Amino acid sequence: MIQLRTLDQNRAPLFEALVEYHKRNVIPFDVPGHKHGKGIPEMAAYFGSTMLELDVNAMKCLDNICNPIGVIRDAEALAADAYYADHSFFLVNGTTAGVQAMIMSVCEPGDKIILPRNAHKSAVTALILSGAIPIYIQPEVNEDLGIAMGVSVESVESAIARHPDAKAIFLVNPTYYGAISNIKAIVKTAHKYGMAVLVDEAHGAHMNFHPELPPDAIELGADMCAVSTHKTGGSLTQSSLLLLREGIVDAKTVKTTLNLTQTTSASYLLMASIDLARKQLATRGEEMLTEVLRLSRWARDEINKIDGLYAFGKELIGTPGVHHFDETKLGVNVRNIGLTGFEAYDILRDEYNIQTELGDMYNVLAIVSLGDTQESVEALVNALKDIAVRYRRNEEVRLTKGILKNPDIIVSPRDAYYSEKRVVKLEEAIGEISGESIMAYPPGIPVVTPGERISKEIVEYIQVLKEEESLLQGTEDPYVNYIKVLGMNERR
């Protein structure tokens, strides 16, 4: 069934109201204290005075994000219409705020939620905030690429059979690398048991706007989706949307939950960028994404002509955990030229002035999106051609530490977070229960989270990440030489 938008998507009510306010040249005696940029002239000179003149506070003519009844309400209605949702909520704390609100709106302390272990760290923080108990399912793993893919319908059905009292299922759509699970089948199964389907769609803001891209989760029946419009939709960093389909989850509950954690001083620059990005996607998205797909397909074809490199794509459909694939995710496997993805990432940045999204043990990932051009994509392809010659080694990289499986959960994330802890050296933490998360960022998927048993494999994997100079975070120790574990220090 073809869905039709019912509102005039050429409008941008919040942006238009902001422009009208700017034209009035109001004399400000409210916050922010820089007073239209006059109080921070160096920034105004570099970024432009107009930007700072539009950095304003909530007022009647501009509405308020905490209880929108004016132009923010209208802009959110247009966003919901554009994504075929019943409600949308603007987010100014990234999709993290949306993930937290989804889980907190559905789960009370002690409730179970089924989710893949390769979820973003925001899902773990939501477990701590809500007190929900995670039931982890193992995502499918592609051993050749060294990465986790989507989850199988069978693994979800098995988890539901073992835990029919779970309140929700949480999914990632697509994964960082573009893999998409069979969302429609999972939704159908979950709804039979009255479980809400919550989806982290951080990397899928664009998919709804082109017929050759996979359908988004709301279209496939999911109850809520958190969407990073700033990642692939064109809005400013930190701006996102939370989408809701009426039924299992109540919109009023979601708004109340959002107001627990989201700022009361939302940036109008961020919100206006959501409004304009939605307008652009709804009115010009298919045209623009046709070019994005052309560029990504051209780049993939050219890279696959380079000896030793493999840009994976739609051929993965049908392999475990891949029901659809987002072609705008340009993952390049570099193991056969003897480089790790971490090394390729650094070489591209340091030697060729090209910033990719991330590197892992085997791959480097580039995101092709609305702002790319033939020139920018050719620069990437030419750099990879050069790297494959200049930096080639005789032996392919082998992931000797293996791909981590789901750790054992000993204590719930919330209980672990609030438990007494002690600090130990990382190498001495084997067998202990973690009191912290450790993750490489990007992608922000924890290697270990609070309440999980730290295995030898986990410690060895973290040491590999450190050797590769991956950007690690989550521990109080910025160098991850030490980690907090549960238990009291011995009294002297």
Residue pairs with C-beta under 8 A, 6 or more apart in sequence:
3 84
3 219
5 81
5 82
5 84
5 282
6 81
7 77
7 78
7 81
9 78
9 81
9 82
9 278
9 279
9 282
9 283
10 279
10 283
11 74
11 78
11 279
12 75
12 78
12 272
12 275
12 276
12 278
12 279
13 71
13 74
13 75
13 78
13 275
14 62
14 63
14 71
14 72
14 74
14 75
14 268
14 271
14 272
14 275
15 75
15 272
15 275
15 276
15 279
16 71
17 61
17 62
17 63
17 70
17 71
18 54
18 56
18 62
18 268
18 272
20 61
21 56
21 59
21 61
21 62
22 50
22 53
22 54
28 35
28 36
28 56
30 57
30 59
31 57
31 265
32 55
32 56
32 57
33 39
34 40
34 43
34 52
34 55
36 49
36 52
36 53
36 55
37 43
37 44
37 49
37 51
37 52
37 53
37 55
38 44
40 52
43 52
44 52
51 269
54 268
54 269
54 272
55 267
55 268
55 269
56 62
56 268
57 265
58 64
58 65
58 264
58 265
58 266
60 70
61 70
61 71
62 70
62 71
62 72
62 268
63 69
63 70
63 71
63 72
63 73
64 72
64 264
65 72
65 90
65 92
65 262
65 264
65 266
65 271
66 259
66 262
66 264
67 255
68 76
72 90
72 271
75 90
75 271
75 274
75 275
75 278
76 87
76 88
76 89
76 90
77 88
78 275
78 278
78 279
78 282
79 85
79 88
79 90
79 241
79 243
79 274
79 275
79 278
80 86
80 87
80 88
80 243
80 244
82 208
82 278
82 281
82 282
83 208
83 216
83 218
83 225
83 227
83 241
83 243
84 208
84 218
84 219
85 218
85 225
85 243
85 244
85 245
86 244
86 245
86 246
86 251
87 243
87 244
87 246
87 251
87 254
88 241
88 242
88 243
88 244
89 98
89 101
89 241
89 242
89 244
89 254
89 255
89 258
90 239
90 241
90 266
90 271
90 274
91 97
91 98
91 226
91 239
91 240
91 241
91 242
91 258
91 262
92 238
92 239
92 262
92 263
92 266
92 267
92 270
92 271
93 238
93 261
93 262
93 263
94 228
94 230
94 238
94 239
94 240
95 120
95 122
95 200
95 202
95 226
95 227
95 228
95 240
96 120
96 122
96 125
97 226
97 240
97 242
97 258
97 261
97 262
98 226
98 227
98 240
98 241
98 242
99 120
99 122
99 123
99 126
99 198
99 200
99 226
100 122
100 125
100 126
100 129
100 261
101 226
101 242
101 254
101 257
101 258
101 261
101 262
102 126
102 170
102 198
102 224
102 226
102 242
102 254
103 113
103 123
103 126
103 127
103 129
103 130
103 132
103 168
103 170
103 198
104 126
104 129
104 130
104 257
104 260
105 224
105 249
105 250
105 253
105 254
105 257
106 113
106 167
106 168
106 196
106 198
106 248
106 249
107 113
107 130
107 131
107 132
107 167
107 168
108 130
108 131
108 132
108 167
109 130
109 131
109 132
109 414
110 131
110 132
110 133
111 130
111 131
111 132
111 133
111 166
111 167
112 132
112 133
112 134
112 135
112 163
112 165
112 166
112 167
113 127
113 132
113 133
113 134
113 135
113 166
113 167
113 168
113 169
113 170
114 135
114 137
114 156
114 159
114 160
114 163
114 166
114 168
114 169
114 170
114 195
115 123
115 134
115 135
115 136
115 137
115 169
115 170
115 171
116 136
116 137
116 138
116 139
116 148
116 150
116 151
116 170
116 171
116 172
117 136
117 137
117 138
117 139
117 406
117 407
118 139
118 148
118 172
118 175
118 445
119 170
119 172
119 200
119 445
120 172
120 200
120 202
120 443
120 444
120 445
121 437
121 439
121 444
121 445
121 446
121 449
121 474
122 200
122 444
123 170
123 200
124 413
124 437
124 446
124 449
124 450
126 132
127 133
127 134
127 412
127 413
127 414
128 413
128 414
128 417
128 450
129 261
129 414
130 414
131 412
131 414
132 167
133 412
134 409
134 412
134 413
135 159
135 162
135 163
135 166
136 406
136 409
137 151
137 155
137 156
137 158
137 159
137 406
138 151
138 155
138 405
138 406
139 148
139 149
139 150
139 151
139 175
139 321
140 148
140 149
140 150
140 151
140 152
140 155
140 319
140 320
140 321
140 322
141 147
141 148
141 149
141 320
141 321
141 403
142 148
142 149
142 316
142 319
142 320
142 321
143 403
144 333
145 177
145 312
145 331
145 333
145 362
145 363
146 335
146 360
146 361
146 362
146 363
146 399
146 403
147 175
147 177
147 331
147 360
147 362
147 363
147 403
148 175
148 321
148 403
149 175
149 177
149 179
149 316
149 319
149 320
149 321
149 322
150 172
150 173
150 174
150 175
150 179
150 180
150 181
150 182
150 321
150 322
150 323
151 171
151 181
151 186
151 321
152 181
152 182
152 320
152 321
153 181
153 182
153 185
153 186
153 189
156 169
156 186
156 189
156 190
157 189
159 166
160 166
160 169
160 189
160 190
160 193
160 195
164 193
166 193
166 195
167 195
167 196
168 190
168 195
168 196
168 197
168 198
169 186
169 190
169 195
169 196
169 197
169 198
170 198
170 199
170 200
171 181
171 183
171 186
171 197
171 198
171 199
171 200
171 217
171 222
172 199
172 200
173 180
173 181
173 183
173 199
173 200
173 201
173 204
173 216
173 217
173 225
174 180
174 201
174 203
174 204
174 207
174 214
174 324
174 325
174 326
174 329
175 203
176 203
176 329
176 357
176 358
176 365
176 442
176 443
176 445
177 312
177 329
177 331
177 363
177 365
178 203
178 313
178 325
178 326
178 327
178 328
178 329
178 331
179 316
179 321
179 322
179 325
180 214
180 322
180 323
180 324
180 325
180 326
181 321
181 323
182 323
183 197
183 199
183 215
183 217
183 220
183 221
183 222
183 323
184 220
184 221
186 197
187 197
187 217
187 220
187 221
187 222
188 221
190 196
190 197
191 197
191 221
191 248
194 248
195 248
196 223
196 224
196 248
196 249
197 217
197 221
197 222
197 223
197 224
198 222
198 223
198 224
198 225
199 217
199 218
199 222
199 224
199 225
199 226
200 225
200 226
201 216
201 217
201 225
201 226
201 227
201 228
202 226
202 227
202 228
202 231
202 240
203 228
203 231
203 232
203 326
203 329
204 214
204 216
204 217
204 227
204 232
204 326
205 227
205 228
205 229
205 231
205 232
205 233
205 241
205 281
206 213
206 232
206 233
206 281
206 285
206 289
206 292
206 328
206 369
206 370
207 213
207 214
207 215
207 216
207 326
208 215
208 216
208 218
208 219
208 281
209 281
209 282
209 285
209 286
209 289
210 285
210 286
210 289
210 290
210 293
211 286
212 293
213 289
213 293
213 326
213 327
213 328
214 324
214 325
214 326
215 324
216 225
216 227
217 225
218 225
218 243
218 245
221 245
222 245
223 244
223 245
223 247
223 248
223 249
224 242
224 243
224 244
224 245
224 249
224 254
225 242
225 243
226 240
226 241
226 242
226 243
227 233
227 240
227 241
227 242
227 243
228 240
229 235
229 239
229 240
229 241
229 273
229 274
229 277
229 278
230 236
230 237
230 238
230 239
230 240
230 273
231 367
231 369
232 328
232 367
232 369
232 370
233 277
233 278
233 281
233 370
234 273
234 276
234 277
234 280
234 281
234 369
234 370
234 371
235 270
235 273
235 274
235 276
235 277
236 269
236 270
236 273
238 267
238 270
239 270
239 271
239 273
239 274
239 277
240 274
241 274
241 278
242 254
242 258
244 251
244 254
280 288
280 370
288 370
289 370
292 328
292 368
292 369
292 370
292 372
293 327
293 328
295 368
295 372
295 373
295 374
295 377
296 327
296 328
296 330
296 368
296 377
297 327
298 377
299 311
299 330
299 366
299 368
299 377
299 380
299 381
300 311
300 313
300 327
300 330
302 381
303 309
303 310
303 311
303 330
303 332
303 381
303 384
304 310
304 311
306 384
306 385
306 388
307 388
308 334
308 336
308 337
308 388
308 392
309 332
309 333
309 334
309 336
309 337
309 384
309 388
310 332
310 333
310 336
311 330
311 331
311 332
311 333
312 331
312 333
313 325
313 327
314 325
314 327
316 322
316 325
317 323
317 324
317 325
328 367
328 368
328 369
329 365
329 367
329 368
330 365
330 366
330 367
330 368
331 363
331 364
331 365
331 366
332 344
332 363
332 364
332 365
332 366
332 384
333 362
333 363
334 340
334 341
334 343
334 344
334 362
334 363
334 364
334 387
334 397
335 361
335 362
335 396
335 397
335 398
336 396
337 387
337 388
337 391
337 392
337 393
337 396
338 391
338 392
338 393
338 394
338 395
338 396
338 397
339 347
339 387
339 391
339 393
339 397
340 359
340 360
340 361
340 362
340 397
340 468
341 358
341 359
341 360
341 361
341 362
341 363
341 364
341 365
342 359
342 360
342 361
342 468
342 469
342 470
343 359
343 391
343 468
344 359
344 364
344 387
345 356
345 358
345 359
345 364
346 359
346 469
347 387
347 391
348 354
348 355
348 356
348 364
348 380
348 383
348 384
348 387
349 355
349 356
351 383
352 379
352 383
352 386
352 387
354 379
354 380
354 383
356 364
356 365
356 366
356 380
357 365
357 366
357 367
357 442
358 364
358 365
358 442
358 443
359 365
359 470
360 440
361 397
361 399
361 464
361 468
362 397
362 399
366 380
368 377
401 457
401 460
401 461
401 464
402 457
404 447
404 457
404 458
404 461
407 448
407 449
407 452
407 453
407 454
407 455
407 458
408 452
408 453
409 451
409 452
409 453
410 433
410 451
410 452
410 453
411 419
411 433
411 450
411 451
411 486
412 451
413 449
413 450
413 451
415 451
416 433
416 434
416 435
416 450
416 451
416 486
417 435
417 450
419 435
419 486
420 486
420 487
420 488
421 435
421 484
421 485
421 486
421 487
422 484
422 485
422 487
422 488
422 489
423 476
423 477
423 482
423 483
423 484
423 485
424 432
424 482
424 483
424 485
425 481
425 482
426 459
426 462
426 463
426 480
426 481
426 482
426 483
427 459
427 463
429 454
429 459
429 483
429 485
430 454
430 455
430 456
430 459
431 453
431 454
431 455
432 453
432 454
432 485
432 486
432 487
433 451
433 452
433 453
433 454
433 485
433 486
433 487
434 448
434 449
434 450
434 451
434 452
434 453
434 454
434 483
434 484
434 485
434 486
435 450
435 483
435 484
435 485
435 486
436 450
436 474
436 475
436 476
436 483
436 484
437 446
437 448
437 449
437 450
437 474
437 475
438 446
438 447
438 448
438 462
438 472
438 473
438 474
438 475
438 480
438 483
439 445
439 446
439 447
439 472
439 473
439 474
440 447
440 465
440 470
440 471
440 472
441 471
441 472
441 473
442 471
446 474
447 458
447 461
447 462
447 465
448 454
448 458
448 462
454 483
454 485
462 472
462 480
465 472
466 472
466 480
472 480
475 482
475 483
475 484
476 482
476 484
477 483
